[in-house]
Amino acid sequence: MNLIKKQNLLVIIILLFSLYDRTLWSNITLWLVDEASSMWIGLNYSLVEIPVGLVSSQNIPNPNGMIYLSKFLNKFPNLWYSSYVLSLFQLILITFIGYFLSKDDRKLFFIIVAPLIFSICLRSISPHFSNQWVLTLVNLLFFLLLIIYINNPSLERLVSMALPIMIAPSIYLAGIINSVAYLLCISFILFYYPVKISLNSFYKSFFILFLILLIFFVSVWLPFAKFISINHIEFFNNDTSLSERFIEVFKTIKNFPYWSIFYAAADLSGTFKHNGFTSETSPFWSIFHFSEEERSSIKKIYDGPLLNNSIFILRLNSFILTFLSIYSSIILIYLFICILFKKSSMIKNKKITIILITMYLFIFSNLVVGAFLGSPEWVIGKRLDMQVHFFPFLLLIWFLVPWLLVTSAKFEKYLKFINKALLLCFISINIIGGHMIYKDYINYKGELFSDDDIPLIHKRETINFIVEDWHKTSKTKNIEIGYFFTDKRYSWVDKFGEKYQNSYPNVYTRGREYDYILLKSHGLYNKQEGVQHRKKLENQYIITHYGTKLSSDKTDIVELNQIGRLKIYKIKD
């Protein structure tokens, strides 16, 4: 069996594993109020009733792209299938990127796809329906189209990249930064791979471009413009002068080398909902950006489901990626110098090298443009959850670059050994770590809550149990369920939901994911539907967290069941 056949067999095994593995991550997907509200709107509102998406933390509505996506996901039976389909999108895009990127050297296919498929971070975020993580799919789509163009430059292929350029800000207003970065990447690529224009290709491409722009103008931006005044959209802080914004840009450029090695490798790799802490900042087990004192204090509050073995695995993963990022960055700088001075003999594959440099340019320009427009200080680790969409391309750079260097036959032998060893270590750690994290979350019965919340499988089982009990005595379509959650993490939700009175009144409420499951899977409505500030205890059924005990002298409260970290109570007449 030759090398290519062995590799194809290995890839098939990997894909089969991934199909199964993503079913597990879909079980513990975290459908919270943002994700569930988007799905609820898509389920209950018509196309002409969705001018905008959810309101951002800056009190600015996002465009309606996520609602359109929710309409597609609502075609599937329940939230689990929606999660799995999202995860498969990621897998498909990764596979196609690997196929087209390795067109000239199929031996690189495994090296391209394996880090992306096995990464705990990417596997974990893949089923999540959150704006900044769906943006990862858009980035993958853009680079897939870019690679297809480079393989065979044409005006039609160039124009096709208008699709991700338009999608990015449509699903997430901050995605305008991505669109700017896409345009810069296209400009860079055109320098090396210019497009030849004929009269026929011009007319065809013009029609494609016009059609894309028209669709997005009519379906996304015109409804958005009608709904919200342009004065409400502020990319810049009014208190920030132009000089101050340039200072932020300078700080970003200065700190970028450190960010690209240490934050990117050590912390971004652990930026996902199941990391035991929060997706917005360095995880509590960070190997660089938390002191032991800070780590200890945070761990007392946010320890959550992760056991020590899982934390050790995540730390080990960070160490490997940090070493790899340093190692590959040195080689990439050398290869870039070779391209500048036209020493192509030192590069095994010039095309892939240029693509990887373009990916680096995409990440760098995103950070710089974001700094100018007033994004959080990404280069010092703020809002890491907004940076995860860079991670696939960092992985490609780290793992691919060392294979592109031309060396002596003797040195190449040792270089290949190091590259293979790092890749196998990464794969092994991420396979083992992923399943350890899954078990930790499924089996956790503690009282601590961070961004981990409750696995989807337990939310579904809870609603299924209540519905089964309800049907024993009633056949009506309205059921009384209250959500008595005493944790402070999302205590702001009901108040924040008041901001939706002009768009989707009384939709953005605590417990929306349970109401969605109730309606989508069972055709039942919560009796409190249409109320923003709901009663929590004055209901027939009450869902609360483990550790919360309910009792009353006036009513007969019975504990029916405990499912994971959820408790079900019933008030008997």
C-alpha angles and dihedrals in degrees: 000000000000125000096261093052091048089050093049090052090049091050091051090052090049093050092048090049090049093051089056096039092055091056087063095049088049088057092060098037111138110233104186132168097287096050095039093048091054090051092046092052091048090050099046106029127070124232092262091052098059108078094149143014129232124321114259126227086262089061092249119127115238119228117267099259094111090051090055089050090049089055088058093046090049088067087076122082100250147344093280091060090045090054093047093049091052089050091050090052088060092047092049093049091049091050093050092047088053092048097050096037092053094047093118095039117027090185087075094057095090092045089053101047103032098070091046096046096045100040109120090213095054093041090051097049094041097088095042119110097209122131099238093047096046083055086069088066091051091052091050090050091051094052091044090056090043092053091047089053093049091051090057114004115215136148092244091056091046092052092049088071088071086079097070089036088061097037097055099066090035093066097034123017091215086059086086084085089058090050091054090049090049090055092050090050091050090051090051093049093048088060090062099028108032119189124241113223125208127178093251094048090047094056093043093047093045090054092049092048093046091049093050093048093045094051093051093042094052099038102035118013102036093054089043092051092048092051101046133036116239088236089069093061109084119170089169129061106243090219092056118090125213091253091052090052090053089050088055089050090051091050089051093052091046094049096039097092091054091044093049092055109030109022092036096049103029103036109019089057087061098043105113137102095263096053092105096249129039136316093224101069142017112309114252090249092056111147094212114021108050129064117224090250092053091044093053094049093047093045090058089060104032105026091122127152103336115106123212093259091056091048090050090052092050091049092048089051089053092051092052093048092046091054090045093049092054092044095048095041091060091050093045092053089051092049091048090053089050090054092048091052092039095243095147092158088078092058123074095200117018094183095057090043091056090047091052091048087051090053089051089050090050092054094043095047091046091056094044096046089044091053090052094048093049105261119158116281095274095173091065094048103266116149096000088176087070091054101053092095087072093057101085091057094046088054091051091050094047096048102034104042096070090057093057099062119104111218139156117294092249095049092042089062092060092041092055090049092053092046093049093045092052092047094048092046090051093048093047094047093048094047092049094039094049094056092043090054091047092053091046091056097044094048101038114119100169129124099235120106131192128150087311093083114164126329113250092238091062093047090053092047090050094053091043090054093050093048091050090051091045094053090057090073108014142045098186122119096231122078129182112235125162125193110217104185113161098184115113097222096093102018087119094062101090093047092046088052089069087076089071097064092108095046116021108001118206094358101106099071136135110269095029092137091059091049090050092052089047093054101035098044101031108020092237130132127215105244089230093059110135094034119109100195102040132195110254105191104025094081137099092242127033126192117200141156127274110272094035111113122197126198137151138184092212100051136036105246115186127189105227105179148335120226115183106307094342127096125200121209129184129202111215120211 
